[in-house]
Amino acid sequence: MENITLSENAKRFMDYAVDTLNAMDGAPEHTPAQKEEVIKKIGILKSYLDELEISYLENTPNDGISPVDPEYISAAGHS
């Protein structure tokens, strides 16, 4: 995964999602090659969504973990 920001990951996913949706236009008349191309785009879109999820999790606080160590706060005399 490239090291890009959460917003860049979201934009890349959304832009590619629109491209994938456009490729789906006329699905009932698609040739086998067009169908293969759409399936490939969906696979790439899935990987972009996985990367977006990882980026989101990396940019949000962990459950139950204070952003500052409580022991540090106590040691510094602030509680």
mmCIF file of the N, C-alpha and C atoms, coordinates in Angstrom:
data_MODEL
# 
_entry.id   MODEL 
# 
loop_
_atom_site.group_PDB 
_atom_site.id 
_atom_site.type_symbol 
_atom_site.label_atom_id 
_atom_site.label_alt_id 
_atom_site.label_comp_id 
_atom_site.label_asym_id 
_atom_site.label_entity_id 
_atom_site.label_seq_id 
_atom_site.pdbx_PDB_ins_code 
_atom_site.Cartn_x 
_atom_site.Cartn_y 
_atom_site.Cartn_z 
_atom_site.occupancy 
_atom_site.B_iso_or_equiv 
_atom_site.pdbx_formal_charge 
_atom_site.auth_seq_id 
_atom_site.auth_comp_id 
_atom_site.auth_asym_id 
_atom_site.auth_atom_id 
_atom_site.pdbx_PDB_model_num 
ATOM 1   N N  . MET A 1 1  ? 0.839   -1.175  0.000   1.00 0.00 ? 1  MET A N  1 
ATOM 2   C CA . MET A 1 1  ? 0.000   0.000   0.000   1.00 0.00 ? 1  MET A CA 1 
ATOM 3   C C  . MET A 1 1  ? 0.885   1.239   0.000   1.00 0.00 ? 1  MET A C  1 
ATOM 4   N N  . GLU A 1 2  ? 0.542   2.191   -0.843  1.00 0.00 ? 2  GLU A N  1 
ATOM 5   C CA . GLU A 1 2  ? 1.265   3.454   -0.857  1.00 0.00 ? 2  GLU A CA 1 
ATOM 6   C C  . GLU A 1 2  ? 0.972   4.207   0.438   1.00 0.00 ? 2  GLU A C  1 
ATOM 7   N N  . ASN A 1 3  ? 1.875   5.092   0.800   1.00 0.00 ? 3  ASN A N  1 
ATOM 8   C CA . ASN A 1 3  ? 1.669   5.899   1.981   1.00 0.00 ? 3  ASN A CA 1 
ATOM 9   C C  . ASN A 1 3  ? 1.002   7.204   1.572   1.00 0.00 ? 3  ASN A C  1 
ATOM 10  N N  . ILE A 1 4  ? -0.349  7.196   1.514   1.00 0.00 ? 4  ILE A N  1 
ATOM 11  C CA . ILE A 1 4  ? -1.091  8.404   1.163   1.00 0.00 ? 4  ILE A CA 1 
ATOM 12  C C  . ILE A 1 4  ? -2.075  8.713   2.281   1.00 0.00 ? 4  ILE A C  1 
ATOM 13  N N  . THR A 1 5  ? -2.513  9.964   2.335   1.00 0.00 ? 5  THR A N  1 
ATOM 14  C CA . THR A 1 5  ? -3.392  10.399  3.417   1.00 0.00 ? 5  THR A CA 1 
ATOM 15  C C  . THR A 1 5  ? -4.774  9.756   3.299   1.00 0.00 ? 5  THR A C  1 
ATOM 16  N N  . LEU A 1 6  ? -5.507  9.850   4.396   1.00 0.00 ? 6  LEU A N  1 
ATOM 17  C CA . LEU A 1 6  ? -6.868  9.317   4.423   1.00 0.00 ? 6  LEU A CA 1 
ATOM 18  C C  . LEU A 1 6  ? -7.718  9.972   3.337   1.00 0.00 ? 6  LEU A C  1 
ATOM 19  N N  . SER A 1 7  ? -7.650  11.289  3.212   1.00 0.00 ? 7  SER A N  1 
ATOM 20  C CA . SER A 1 7  ? -8.475  11.965  2.204   1.00 0.00 ? 7  SER A CA 1 
ATOM 21  C C  . SER A 1 7  ? -8.054  11.580  0.786   1.00 0.00 ? 7  SER A C  1 
ATOM 22  N N  . GLU A 1 8  ? -6.747  11.374  0.570   1.00 0.00 ? 8  GLU A N  1 
ATOM 23  C CA . GLU A 1 8  ? -6.284  10.937  -0.753  1.00 0.00 ? 8  GLU A CA 1 
ATOM 24  C C  . GLU A 1 8  ? -6.786  9.525   -1.046  1.00 0.00 ? 8  GLU A C  1 
ATOM 25  N N  . ASN A 1 9  ? -6.784  8.657   -0.028  1.00 0.00 ? 9  ASN A N  1 
ATOM 26  C CA . ASN A 1 9  ? -7.315  7.303   -0.195  1.00 0.00 ? 9  ASN A CA 1 
ATOM 27  C C  . ASN A 1 9  ? -8.800  7.351   -0.535  1.00 0.00 ? 9  ASN A C  1 
ATOM 28  N N  . ALA A 1 10 ? -9.545  8.208   0.158   1.00 0.00 ? 10 ALA A N  1 
ATOM 29  C CA . ALA A 1 10 ? -10.984 8.320   -0.090  1.00 0.00 ? 10 ALA A CA 1 
ATOM 30  C C  . ALA A 1 10 ? -11.248 8.836   -1.498  1.00 0.00 ? 10 ALA A C  1 
ATOM 31  N N  . LYS A 1 11 ? -10.502 9.848   -1.920  1.00 0.00 ? 11 LYS A N  1 
ATOM 32  C CA . LYS A 1 11 ? -10.676 10.405  -3.265  1.00 0.00 ? 11 LYS A CA 1 
ATOM 33  C C  . LYS A 1 11 ? -10.344 9.367   -4.331  1.00 0.00 ? 11 LYS A C  1 
ATOM 34  N N  . ARG A 1 12 ? -9.241  8.639   -4.142  1.00 0.00 ? 12 ARG A N  1 
ATOM 35  C CA . ARG A 1 12 ? -8.856  7.617   -5.123  1.00 0.00 ? 12 ARG A CA 1 
ATOM 36  C C  . ARG A 1 12 ? -9.950  6.562   -5.241  1.00 0.00 ? 12 ARG A C  1 
ATOM 37  N N  . PHE A 1 13 ? -10.484 6.119   -4.095  1.00 0.00 ? 13 PHE A N  1 
ATOM 38  C CA . PHE A 1 13 ? -11.547 5.116   -4.107  1.00 0.00 ? 13 PHE A CA 1 
ATOM 39  C C  . PHE A 1 13 ? -12.783 5.645   -4.838  1.00 0.00 ? 13 PHE A C  1 
ATOM 40  N N  . MET A 1 14 ? -13.201 6.868   -4.506  1.00 0.00 ? 14 MET A N  1 
ATOM 41  C CA . MET A 1 14 ? -14.404 7.427   -5.113  1.00 0.00 ? 14 MET A CA 1 
ATOM 42  C C  . MET A 1 14 ? -14.229 7.644   -6.622  1.00 0.00 ? 14 MET A C  1 
ATOM 43  N N  . ASP A 1 15 ? -13.079 8.174   -7.021  1.00 0.00 ? 15 ASP A N  1 
ATOM 44  C CA . ASP A 1 15 ? -12.826 8.383   -8.453  1.00 0.00 ? 15 ASP A CA 1 
ATOM 45  C C  . ASP A 1 15 ? -12.849 7.065   -9.210  1.00 0.00 ? 15 ASP A C  1 
ATOM 46  N N  . TYR A 1 16 ? -12.220 6.044   -8.628  1.00 0.00 ? 16 TYR A N  1 
ATOM 47  C CA . TYR A 1 16 ? -12.176 4.743   -9.307  1.00 0.00 ? 16 TYR A CA 1 
ATOM 48  C C  . TYR A 1 16 ? -13.550 4.081   -9.290  1.00 0.00 ? 16 TYR A C  1 
ATOM 49  N N  . ALA A 1 17 ? -14.327 4.326   -8.230  1.00 0.00 ? 17 ALA A N  1 
ATOM 50  C CA . ALA A 1 17 ? -15.685 3.775   -8.172  1.00 0.00 ? 17 ALA A CA 1 
ATOM 51  C C  . ALA A 1 17 ? -16.530 4.340   -9.300  1.00 0.00 ? 17 ALA A C  1 
ATOM 52  N N  . VAL A 1 18 ? -16.411 5.635   -9.545  1.00 0.00 ? 18 VAL A N  1 
ATOM 53  C CA . VAL A 1 18 ? -17.157 6.261   -10.649 1.00 0.00 ? 18 VAL A CA 1 
ATOM 54  C C  . VAL A 1 18 ? -16.709 5.672   -11.983 1.00 0.00 ? 18 VAL A C  1 
ATOM 55  N N  . ASP A 1 19 ? -15.394 5.507   -12.150 1.00 0.00 ? 19 ASP A N  1 
ATOM 56  C CA . ASP A 1 19 ? -14.866 4.911   -13.382 1.00 0.00 ? 19 ASP A CA 1 
ATOM 57  C C  . ASP A 1 19 ? -15.413 3.488   -13.567 1.00 0.00 ? 19 ASP A C  1 
ATOM 58  N N  . THR A 1 20 ? -15.470 2.739   -12.482 1.00 0.00 ? 20 THR A N  1 
ATOM 59  C CA . THR A 1 20 ? -15.974 1.361   -12.542 1.00 0.00 ? 20 THR A CA 1 
ATOM 60  C C  . THR A 1 20 ? -17.456 1.351   -12.893 1.00 0.00 ? 20 THR A C  1 
ATOM 61  N N  . LEU A 1 21 ? -18.220 2.245   -12.273 1.00 0.00 ? 21 LEU A N  1 
ATOM 62  C CA . LEU A 1 21 ? -19.649 2.328   -12.592 1.00 0.00 ? 21 LEU A CA 1 
ATOM 63  C C  . LEU A 1 21 ? -19.870 2.686   -14.055 1.00 0.00 ? 21 LEU A C  1 
ATOM 64  N N  . ASN A 1 22 ? -19.071 3.611   -14.568 1.00 0.00 ? 22 ASN A N  1 
ATOM 65  C CA . ASN A 1 22 ? -19.182 3.974   -15.982 1.00 0.00 ? 22 ASN A CA 1 
ATOM 66  C C  . ASN A 1 22 ? -18.882 2.784   -16.884 1.00 0.00 ? 22 ASN A C  1 
ATOM 67  N N  . ALA A 1 23 ? -17.915 1.964   -16.486 1.00 0.00 ? 23 ALA A N  1 
ATOM 68  C CA . ALA A 1 23 ? -17.566 0.782   -17.281 1.00 0.00 ? 23 ALA A CA 1 
ATOM 69  C C  . ALA A 1 23 ? -18.694 -0.244  -17.282 1.00 0.00 ? 23 ALA A C  1 
ATOM 70  N N  . MET A 1 24 ? -19.567 -0.183  -16.275 1.00 0.00 ? 24 MET A N  1 
ATOM 71  C CA . MET A 1 24 ? -20.692 -1.119  -16.179 1.00 0.00 ? 24 MET A CA 1 
ATOM 72  C C  . MET A 1 24 ? -21.857 -0.733  -17.077 1.00 0.00 ? 24 MET A C  1 
ATOM 73  N N  . ASP A 1 25 ? -21.856 0.504   -17.597 1.00 0.00 ? 25 ASP A N  1 
ATOM 74  C CA . ASP A 1 25 ? -22.950 0.934   -18.477 1.00 0.00 ? 25 ASP A CA 1 
ATOM 75  C C  . ASP A 1 25 ? -23.131 -0.050  -19.620 1.00 0.00 ? 25 ASP A C  1 
ATOM 76  N N  . GLY A 1 26 ? -24.373 -0.397  -19.890 1.00 0.00 ? 26 GLY A N  1 
ATOM 77  C CA . GLY A 1 26 ? -24.682 -1.312  -20.988 1.00 0.00 ? 26 GLY A CA 1 
ATOM 78  C C  . GLY A 1 26 ? -24.363 -2.761  -20.673 1.00 0.00 ? 26 GLY A C  1 
ATOM 79  N N  . ALA A 1 27 ? -24.336 -3.107  -19.395 1.00 0.00 ? 27 ALA A N  1 
ATOM 80  C CA . ALA A 1 27 ? -23.947 -4.455  -18.975 1.00 0.00 ? 27 ALA A CA 1 
ATOM 81  C C  . ALA A 1 27 ? -24.649 -5.593  -19.724 1.00 0.00 ? 27 ALA A C  1 
ATOM 82  N N  . PRO A 1 28 ? -25.957 -5.498  -20.009 1.00 0.00 ? 28 PRO A N  1 
ATOM 83  C CA . PRO A 1 28 ? -26.607 -6.617  -20.700 1.00 0.00 ? 28 PRO A CA 1 
ATOM 84  C C  . PRO A 1 28 ? -26.026 -6.913  -22.093 1.00 0.00 ? 28 PRO A C  1 
ATOM 85  N N  . GLU A 1 29 ? -25.372 -5.919  -22.693 1.00 0.00 ? 29 GLU A N  1 
ATOM 86  C CA . GLU A 1 29 ? -24.810 -6.106  -24.031 1.00 0.00 ? 29 GLU A CA 1 
ATOM 87  C C  . GLU A 1 29 ? -23.294 -6.284  -24.020 1.00 0.00 ? 29 GLU A C  1 
ATOM 88  N N  . HIS A 1 30 ? -22.693 -6.428  -22.867 1.00 0.00 ? 30 HIS A N  1 
ATOM 89  C CA . HIS A 1 30 ? -21.230 -6.534  -22.798 1.00 0.00 ? 30 HIS A CA 1 
ATOM 90  C C  . HIS A 1 30 ? -20.699 -7.792  -23.463 1.00 0.00 ? 30 HIS A C  1 
ATOM 91  N N  . THR A 1 31 ? -19.570 -7.611  -24.113 1.00 0.00 ? 31 THR A N  1 
ATOM 92  C CA . THR A 1 31 ? -18.840 -8.745  -24.675 1.00 0.00 ? 31 THR A CA 1 
ATOM 93  C C  . THR A 1 31 ? -18.070 -9.418  -23.546 1.00 0.00 ? 31 THR A C  1 
ATOM 94  N N  . PRO A 1 32 ? -17.557 -10.619 -23.764 1.00 0.00 ? 32 PRO A N  1 
ATOM 95  C CA . PRO A 1 32 ? -16.737 -11.262 -22.730 1.00 0.00 ? 32 PRO A CA 1 
ATOM 96  C C  . PRO A 1 32 ? -15.530 -10.389 -22.319 1.00 0.00 ? 32 PRO A C  1 
ATOM 97  N N  . ALA A 1 33 ? -14.944 -9.677  -23.253 1.00 0.00 ? 33 ALA A N  1 
ATOM 98  C CA . ALA A 1 33 ? -13.797 -8.818  -22.926 1.00 0.00 ? 33 ALA A CA 1 
ATOM 99  C C  . ALA A 1 33 ? -14.220 -7.657  -22.029 1.00 0.00 ? 33 ALA A C  1 
ATOM 100 N N  . GLN A 1 34 ? -15.370 -7.066  -22.318 1.00 0.00 ? 34 GLN A N  1 
ATOM 101 C CA . GLN A 1 34 ? -15.866 -5.962  -21.489 1.00 0.00 ? 34 GLN A CA 1 
ATOM 102 C C  . GLN A 1 34 ? -16.209 -6.476  -20.089 1.00 0.00 ? 34 GLN A C  1 
ATOM 103 N N  . LYS A 1 35 ? -16.808 -7.654  -20.036 1.00 0.00 ? 35 LYS A N  1 
ATOM 104 C CA . LYS A 1 35 ? -17.144 -8.248  -18.740 1.00 0.00 ? 35 LYS A CA 1 
ATOM 105 C C  . LYS A 1 35 ? -15.874 -8.490  -17.930 1.00 0.00 ? 35 LYS A C  1 
ATOM 106 N N  . GLU A 1 36 ? -14.843 -9.014  -18.578 1.00 0.00 ? 36 GLU A N  1 
ATOM 107 C CA . GLU A 1 36 ? -13.569 -9.266  -17.906 1.00 0.00 ? 36 GLU A CA 1 
ATOM 108 C C  . GLU A 1 36 ? -12.966 -7.961  -17.382 1.00 0.00 ? 36 GLU A C  1 
ATOM 109 N N  . GLU A 1 37 ? -13.053 -6.899  -18.180 1.00 0.00 ? 37 GLU A N  1 
ATOM 110 C CA . GLU A 1 37 ? -12.525 -5.594  -17.760 1.00 0.00 ? 37 GLU A CA 1 
ATOM 111 C C  . GLU A 1 37 ? -13.257 -5.083  -16.518 1.00 0.00 ? 37 GLU A C  1 
ATOM 112 N N  . VAL A 1 38 ? -14.582 -5.199  -16.492 1.00 0.00 ? 38 VAL A N  1 
ATOM 113 C CA . VAL A 1 38 ? -15.366 -4.740  -15.337 1.00 0.00 ? 38 VAL A CA 1 
ATOM 114 C C  . VAL A 1 38 ? -15.023 -5.563  -14.103 1.00 0.00 ? 38 VAL A C  1 
ATOM 115 N N  . ILE A 1 39 ? -14.901 -6.868  -14.258 1.00 0.00 ? 39 ILE A N  1 
ATOM 116 C CA . ILE A 1 39 ? -14.552 -7.728  -13.119 1.00 0.00 ? 39 ILE A CA 1 
ATOM 117 C C  . ILE A 1 39 ? -13.179 -7.328  -12.567 1.00 0.00 ? 39 ILE A C  1 
ATOM 118 N N  . LYS A 1 40 ? -12.239 -7.021  -13.458 1.00 0.00 ? 40 LYS A N  1 
ATOM 119 C CA . LYS A 1 40 ? -10.910 -6.575  -13.030 1.00 0.00 ? 40 LYS A CA 1 
ATOM 120 C C  . LYS A 1 40 ? -11.014 -5.258  -12.261 1.00 0.00 ? 40 LYS A C  1 
ATOM 121 N N  . LYS A 1 41 ? -11.811 -4.315  -12.773 1.00 0.00 ? 41 LYS A N  1 
ATOM 122 C CA . LYS A 1 41 ? -11.991 -3.027  -12.105 1.00 0.00 ? 41 LYS A CA 1 
ATOM 123 C C  . LYS A 1 41 ? -12.623 -3.205  -10.725 1.00 0.00 ? 41 LYS A C  1 
ATOM 124 N N  . ILE A 1 42 ? -13.564 -4.112  -10.601 1.00 0.00 ? 42 ILE A N  1 
ATOM 125 C CA . ILE A 1 42 ? -14.196 -4.374  -9.307  1.00 0.00 ? 42 ILE A CA 1 
ATOM 126 C C  . ILE A 1 42 ? -13.159 -4.913  -8.320  1.00 0.00 ? 42 ILE A C  1 
ATOM 127 N N  . GLY A 1 43 ? -12.279 -5.785  -8.788  1.00 0.00 ? 43 GLY A N  1 
ATOM 128 C CA . GLY A 1 43 ? -11.214 -6.310  -7.932  1.00 0.00 ? 43 GLY A CA 1 
ATOM 129 C C  . GLY A 1 43 ? -10.290 -5.204  -7.433  1.00 0.00 ? 43 GLY A C  1 
ATOM 130 N N  . ILE A 1 44 ? -9.930  -4.296  -8.342  1.00 0.00 ? 44 ILE A N  1 
ATOM 131 C CA . ILE A 1 44 ? -9.075  -3.167  -7.958  1.00 0.00 ? 44 ILE A CA 1 
ATOM 132 C C  . ILE A 1 44 ? -9.822  -2.275  -6.971  1.00 0.00 ? 44 ILE A C  1 
ATOM 133 N N  . LEU A 1 45 ? -11.099 -2.064  -7.224  1.00 0.00 ? 45 LEU A N  1 
ATOM 134 C CA . LEU A 1 45 ? -11.918 -1.246  -6.336  1.00 0.00 ? 45 LEU A CA 1 
ATOM 135 C C  . LEU A 1 45 ? -11.965 -1.852  -4.930  1.00 0.00 ? 45 LEU A C  1 
ATOM 136 N N  . LYS A 1 46 ? -12.068 -3.166  -4.851  1.00 0.00 ? 46 LYS A N  1 
ATOM 137 C CA . LYS A 1 46 ? -12.047 -3.844  -3.546  1.00 0.00 ? 46 LYS A CA 1 
ATOM 138 C C  . LYS A 1 46 ? -10.731 -3.574  -2.823  1.00 0.00 ? 46 LYS A C  1 
ATOM 139 N N  . SER A 1 47 ? -9.622  -3.630  -3.544  1.00 0.00 ? 47 SER A N  1 
ATOM 140 C CA . SER A 1 47 ? -8.325  -3.384  -2.901  1.00 0.00 ? 47 SER A CA 1 
ATOM 141 C C  . SER A 1 47 ? -8.227  -1.929  -2.446  1.00 0.00 ? 47 SER A C  1 
ATOM 142 N N  . TYR A 1 48 ? -8.771  -0.996  -3.227  1.00 0.00 ? 48 TYR A N  1 
ATOM 143 C CA . TYR A 1 48 ? -8.789  0.407   -2.811  1.00 0.00 ? 48 TYR A CA 1 
ATOM 144 C C  . TYR A 1 48 ? -9.637  0.589   -1.555  1.00 0.00 ? 48 TYR A C  1 
ATOM 145 N N  . LEU A 1 49 ? -10.751 -0.142  -1.467  1.00 0.00 ? 49 LEU A N  1 
ATOM 146 C CA . LEU A 1 49 ? -11.598 -0.054  -0.279  1.00 0.00 ? 49 LEU A CA 1 
ATOM 147 C C  . LEU A 1 49 ? -10.861 -0.610  0.945   1.00 0.00 ? 49 LEU A C  1 
ATOM 148 N N  . ASP A 1 50 ? -10.131 -1.701  0.774   1.00 0.00 ? 50 ASP A N  1 
ATOM 149 C CA . ASP A 1 50 ? -9.331  -2.251  1.877   1.00 0.00 ? 50 ASP A CA 1 
ATOM 150 C C  . ASP A 1 50 ? -8.286  -1.225  2.336   1.00 0.00 ? 50 ASP A C  1 
ATOM 151 N N  . GLU A 1 51 ? -7.630  -0.561  1.386   1.00 0.00 ? 51 GLU A N  1 
ATOM 152 C CA . GLU A 1 51 ? -6.626  0.443   1.719   1.00 0.00 ? 51 GLU A CA 1 
ATOM 153 C C  . GLU A 1 51 ? -7.261  1.647   2.406   1.00 0.00 ? 51 GLU A C  1 
ATOM 154 N N  . LEU A 1 52 ? -8.469  2.002   1.987   1.00 0.00 ? 52 LEU A N  1 
ATOM 155 C CA . LEU A 1 52 ? -9.187  3.095   2.625   1.00 0.00 ? 52 LEU A CA 1 
ATOM 156 C C  . LEU A 1 52 ? -9.517  2.738   4.073   1.00 0.00 ? 52 LEU A C  1 
ATOM 157 N N  . GLU A 1 53 ? -9.943  1.510   4.299   1.00 0.00 ? 53 GLU A N  1 
ATOM 158 C CA . GLU A 1 53 ? -10.249 1.063   5.665   1.00 0.00 ? 53 GLU A CA 1 
ATOM 159 C C  . GLU A 1 53 ? -9.001  1.122   6.545   1.00 0.00 ? 53 GLU A C  1 
ATOM 160 N N  . ILE A 1 54 ? -7.894  0.630   6.034   1.00 0.00 ? 54 ILE A N  1 
ATOM 161 C CA . ILE A 1 54 ? -6.636  0.649   6.794   1.00 0.00 ? 54 ILE A CA 1 
ATOM 162 C C  . ILE A 1 54 ? -6.237  2.087   7.102   1.00 0.00 ? 54 ILE A C  1 
ATOM 163 N N  . SER A 1 55 ? -6.326  2.951   6.115   1.00 0.00 ? 55 SER A N  1 
ATOM 164 C CA . SER A 1 55 ? -5.978  4.355   6.309   1.00 0.00 ? 55 SER A CA 1 
ATOM 165 C C  . SER A 1 55 ? -6.876  4.992   7.360   1.00 0.00 ? 55 SER A C  1 
ATOM 166 N N  . TYR A 1 56 ? -8.153  4.688   7.313   1.00 0.00 ? 56 TYR A N  1 
ATOM 167 C CA . TYR A 1 56 ? -9.089  5.219   8.303   1.00 0.00 ? 56 TYR A CA 1 
ATOM 168 C C  . TYR A 1 56 ? -8.699  4.751   9.705   1.00 0.00 ? 56 TYR A C  1 
ATOM 169 N N  . LEU A 1 57 ? -8.440  3.464   9.849   1.00 0.00 ? 57 LEU A N  1 
ATOM 170 C CA . LEU A 1 57 ? -8.088  2.924   11.166  1.00 0.00 ? 57 LEU A CA 1 
ATOM 171 C C  . LEU A 1 57 ? -6.782  3.508   11.684  1.00 0.00 ? 57 LEU A C  1 
ATOM 172 N N  . GLU A 1 58 ? -5.850  3.787   10.796  1.00 0.00 ? 58 GLU A N  1 
ATOM 173 C CA . GLU A 1 58 ? -4.582  4.386   11.199  1.00 0.00 ? 58 GLU A CA 1 
ATOM 174 C C  . GLU A 1 58 ? -4.747  5.838   11.633  1.00 0.00 ? 58 GLU A C  1 
ATOM 175 N N  . ASN A 1 59 ? -5.836  6.465   11.236  1.00 0.00 ? 59 ASN A N  1 
ATOM 176 C CA . ASN A 1 59 ? -6.054  7.877   11.530  1.00 0.00 ? 59 ASN A CA 1 
ATOM 177 C C  . ASN A 1 59 ? -7.122  8.125   12.580  1.00 0.00 ? 59 ASN A C  1 
ATOM 178 N N  . THR A 1 60 ? -7.547  7.083   13.275  1.00 0.00 ? 60 THR A N  1 
ATOM 179 C CA . THR A 1 60 ? -8.517  7.237   14.348  1.00 0.00 ? 60 THR A CA 1 
ATOM 180 C C  . THR A 1 60 ? -7.925  6.673   15.627  1.00 0.00 ? 60 THR A C  1 
ATOM 181 N N  . PRO A 1 61 ? -8.357  7.185   16.786  1.00 0.00 ? 61 PRO A N  1 
ATOM 182 C CA . PRO A 1 61 ? -7.821  6.683   18.058  1.00 0.00 ? 61 PRO A CA 1 
ATOM 183 C C  . PRO A 1 61 ? -8.185  5.212   18.265  1.00 0.00 ? 61 PRO A C  1 
ATOM 184 N N  . ASN A 1 62 ? -7.291  4.512   18.926  1.00 0.00 ? 62 ASN A N  1 
ATOM 185 C CA . ASN A 1 62 ? -7.570  3.119   19.279  1.00 0.00 ? 62 ASN A CA 1 
ATOM 186 C C  . ASN A 1 62 ? -8.612  3.088   20.377  1.00 0.00 ? 62 ASN A C  1 
ATOM 187 N N  . ASP A 1 63 ? -9.489  2.106   20.354  1.00 0.00 ? 63 ASP A N  1 
ATOM 188 C CA . ASP A 1 63 ? -10.528 1.981   21.373  1.00 0.00 ? 63 ASP A CA 1 
ATOM 189 C C  . ASP A 1 63 ? -9.907  1.818   22.760  1.00 0.00 ? 63 ASP A C  1 
ATOM 190 N N  . GLY A 1 64 ? -10.346 2.669   23.678  1.00 0.00 ? 64 GLY A N  1 
ATOM 191 C CA . GLY A 1 64 ? -9.938  2.530   25.069  1.00 0.00 ? 64 GLY A CA 1 
ATOM 192 C C  . GLY A 1 64 ? -8.526  2.979   25.382  1.00 0.00 ? 64 GLY A C  1 
ATOM 193 N N  . ILE A 1 65 ? -7.814  3.473   24.406  1.00 0.00 ? 65 ILE A N  1 
ATOM 194 C CA . ILE A 1 65 ? -6.445  3.900   24.658  1.00 0.00 ? 65 ILE A CA 1 
ATOM 195 C C  . ILE A 1 65 ? -6.400  5.418   24.608  1.00 0.00 ? 65 ILE A C  1 
ATOM 196 N N  . SER A 1 66 ? -5.965  6.003   25.706  1.00 0.00 ? 66 SER A N  1 
ATOM 197 C CA . SER A 1 66 ? -5.860  7.445   25.787  1.00 0.00 ? 66 SER A CA 1 
ATOM 198 C C  . SER A 1 66 ? -4.761  7.929   24.843  1.00 0.00 ? 66 SER A C  1 
ATOM 199 N N  . PRO A 1 67 ? -4.954  9.070   24.164  1.00 0.00 ? 67 PRO A N  1 
ATOM 200 C CA . PRO A 1 67 ? -3.899  9.569   23.279  1.00 0.00 ? 67 PRO A CA 1 
ATOM 201 C C  . PRO A 1 67 ? -2.632  9.945   24.038  1.00 0.00 ? 67 PRO A C  1 
ATOM 202 N N  . VAL A 1 68 ? -2.760  10.221  25.350  1.00 0.00 ? 68 VAL A N  1 
ATOM 203 C CA . VAL A 1 68 ? -1.603  10.501  26.197  1.00 0.00 ? 68 VAL A CA 1 
ATOM 204 C C  . VAL A 1 68 ? -1.606  9.464   27.309  1.00 0.00 ? 68 VAL A C  1 
ATOM 205 N N  . ASP A 1 69 ? -0.454  8.896   27.563  1.00 0.00 ? 69 ASP A N  1 
ATOM 206 C CA . ASP A 1 69 ? -0.318  7.868   28.593  1.00 0.00 ? 69 ASP A CA 1 
ATOM 207 C C  . ASP A 1 69 ? -0.715  8.437   29.952  1.00 0.00 ? 69 ASP A C  1 
ATOM 208 N N  . PRO A 1 70 ? -1.733  7.852   30.633  1.00 0.00 ? 70 PRO A N  1 
ATOM 209 C CA . PRO A 1 70 ? -2.156  8.357   31.943  1.00 0.00 ? 70 PRO A CA 1 
ATOM 210 C C  . PRO A 1 70 ? -1.027  8.364   32.977  1.00 0.00 ? 70 PRO A C  1 
ATOM 211 N N  . GLU A 1 71 ? -0.101  7.418   32.878  1.00 0.00 ? 71 GLU A N  1 
ATOM 212 C CA . GLU A 1 71 ? 1.033   7.403   33.810  1.00 0.00 ? 71 GLU A CA 1 
ATOM 213 C C  . GLU A 1 71 ? 1.903   8.648   33.618  1.00 0.00 ? 71 GLU A C  1 
ATOM 214 N N  . TYR A 1 72 ? 2.043   9.094   32.406  1.00 0.00 ? 72 TYR A N  1 
ATOM 215 C CA . TYR A 1 72 ? 2.806   10.319  32.133  1.00 0.00 ? 72 TYR A CA 1 
ATOM 216 C C  . TYR A 1 72 ? 2.115   11.513  32.780  1.00 0.00 ? 72 TYR A C  1 
ATOM 217 N N  . ILE A 1 73 ? 0.801   11.573  32.675  1.00 0.00 ? 73 ILE A N  1 
ATOM 218 C CA . ILE A 1 73 ? 0.034   12.669  33.265  1.00 0.00 ? 73 ILE A CA 1 
ATOM 219 C C  . ILE A 1 73 ? 0.234   12.679  34.785  1.00 0.00 ? 73 ILE A C  1 
ATOM 220 N N  . SER A 1 74 ? 0.142   11.490  35.416  1.00 0.00 ? 74 SER A N  1 
ATOM 221 C CA . SER A 1 74 ? 0.330   11.399  36.863  1.00 0.00 ? 74 SER A CA 1 
ATOM 222 C C  . SER A 1 74 ? 1.733   11.804  37.263  1.00 0.00 ? 74 SER A C  1 
ATOM 223 N N  . ALA A 1 75 ? 2.720   11.357  36.512  1.00 0.00 ? 75 ALA A N  1 
ATOM 224 C CA . ALA A 1 75 ? 4.121   11.660  36.833  1.00 0.00 ? 75 ALA A CA 1 
ATOM 225 C C  . ALA A 1 75 ? 4.409   13.143  36.672  1.00 0.00 ? 75 ALA A C  1 
ATOM 226 N N  . ALA A 1 76 ? 3.723   13.794  35.767  1.00 0.00 ? 76 ALA A N  1 
ATOM 227 C CA . ALA A 1 76 ? 3.945   15.211  35.531  1.00 0.00 ? 76 ALA A CA 1 
ATOM 228 C C  . ALA A 1 76 ? 3.171   16.073  36.526  1.00 0.00 ? 76 ALA A C  1 
ATOM 229 N N  . GLY A 1 77 ? 2.343   15.440  37.369  1.00 0.00 ? 77 GLY A N  1 
ATOM 230 C CA . GLY A 1 77 ? 1.598   16.177  38.378  1.00 0.00 ? 77 GLY A CA 1 
ATOM 231 C C  . GLY A 1 77 ? 0.287   16.737  37.894  1.00 0.00 ? 77 GLY A C  1 
ATOM 232 N N  . HIS A 1 78 ? -0.199  16.241  36.764  1.00 0.00 ? 78 HIS A N  1 
ATOM 233 C CA . HIS A 1 78 ? -1.501  16.700  36.233  1.00 0.00 ? 78 HIS A CA 1 
ATOM 234 C C  . HIS A 1 78 ? -2.455  15.524  36.203  1.00 0.00 ? 78 HIS A C  1 
ATOM 235 N N  . SER A 1 79 ? -3.544  15.628  36.913  1.00 0.00 ? 79 SER A N  1 
ATOM 236 C CA . SER A 1 79 ? -4.517  14.550  36.832  1.00 0.00 ? 79 SER A CA 1 
ATOM 237 C C  . SER A 1 79 ? -5.913  15.053  37.038  1.00 0.00 ? 79 SER A C  1 
# 
